[in-house]
Amino acid sequence: EVQLVESGGDLVQPGGSLRLSCAVSGFTVSSSAVGWVRQALGKGLEWVSRMNGGGSIKYEAFVEGRFTVSRDNAKNTLYLQMNSLKAEDTAVYYCELVEGGYWGKGTLVTVSS
């Protein structure tokens, strides 16, 4: 059974940093296309980043070098390091397994002073 469990969301001040984690089971993160998507309150889904099985990473333009996706193959976990956070980054962040369209339940990131 495919499962994705996000964690690490929190309240952080503008300019701060957070690292989100996505622990997965039922597939191997090192050989799968995975990514992060977010949804702000009252808004649609917004793609953040995607990593393919080979480790190639793409980011949406608004990331502007502030976010970094990585994975720990031994832990079968995907990460999203977010720096220089802005109020507009406030959203529920979901990790996804691209093949099959599996998502976790999300973790809330709130950027506010």
C-alpha positions in Angstrom: 0.0 0.0 0.0 1.3 3.4 -1.0 1.5 5.9 1.8 3.0 9.4 2.1 3.1 11.2 5.4 4.1 14.8 5.6 5.4 16.5 8.7 7.4 19.6 9.7 4.8 22.3 9.1 4.7 25.1 11.6 4.2 28.8 12.2 7.3 30.8 11.2 8.1 34.4 10.8 8.8 36.0 7.4 12.4 35.3 6.4 12.5 32.1 8.4 13.1 28.6 7.4 11.4 25.2 7.7 12.2 21.7 6.5 9.3 19.5 5.6 9.6 15.8 5.5 7.6 13.2 3.6 8.0 9.6 4.8 6.8 7.1 2.2 6.0 3.5 2.1 4.8 1.1 -0.6 7.3 2.4 -3.1 11.0 3.5 -3.3 11.6 7.2 -3.3 14.9 6.8 -5.0 13.4 5.3 -8.1 10.2 7.2 -8.4 9.1 10.6 -9.6 8.0 12.5 -6.5 7.2 16.1 -5.7 5.7 18.8 -3.6 2.4 20.7 -4.2 0.8 23.3 -2.1 -2.6 24.9 -1.7 -3.3 28.2 0.0 -6.6 28.8 1.7 -9.2 29.5 -0.9 -6.8 29.0 -3.8 -6.1 26.2 -6.2 -3.3 23.7 -6.2 0.2 25.0 -7.0 3.0 22.8 -8.1 6.2 23.5 -6.1 8.8 21.0 -7.2 9.3 17.6 -8.7 12.2 15.1 -8.6 12.5 12.2 -11.0 13.9 8.8 -10.1 17.3 9.9 -11.5 17.5 12.8 -9.1 16.8 15.6 -11.6 14.8 18.4 -9.9 12.6 21.1 -11.3 11.2 24.0 -9.4 8.3 26.4 -10.1 9.5 29.9 -10.8 8.2 31.4 -7.6 10.7 29.3 -5.6 13.4 31.7 -6.8 16.2 29.5 -5.3 14.6 29.6 -1.8 13.5 26.0 -1.7 15.5 22.8 -2.0 14.2 19.3 -2.5 16.3 16.3 -1.4 15.8 12.7 -0.5 17.2 10.2 2.0 17.2 6.8 0.2 18.0 4.9 3.4 15.0 6.4 5.2 12.8 6.4 2.1 12.0 10.0 2.8 11.6 13.2 0.7 12.4 16.6 2.1 11.6 20.2 1.2 14.0 22.8 2.7 12.4 26.2 2.6 14.4 29.3 3.3 13.5 33.0 3.1 9.9 32.3 3.7 7.3 34.8 2.7 3.7 35.3 3.8 2.6 34.1 0.4 4.2 30.8 1.1 1.5 30.1 3.6 -0.3 26.9 2.5 -0.9 23.2 3.1 2.0 21.4 1.5 1.5 17.9 0.1 4.0 15.4 -1.2 3.0 13.3 -4.2 4.0 10.1 -6.0 3.5 11.2 -9.6 2.7 7.7 -10.9 -0.7 6.9 -9.7 -1.4 10.3 -8.3 -0.9 9.4 -4.7 -0.8 12.2 -2.1 -0.3 12.6 1.6 -2.7 14.5 3.9 -0.5 17.5 3.9 1.2 19.7 6.5 0.4 23.3 7.2 3.0 26.0 6.8 2.0 29.5 8.1 4.3 32.4 7.6 3.3 35.3 9.7 4.8 37.8 12.1 
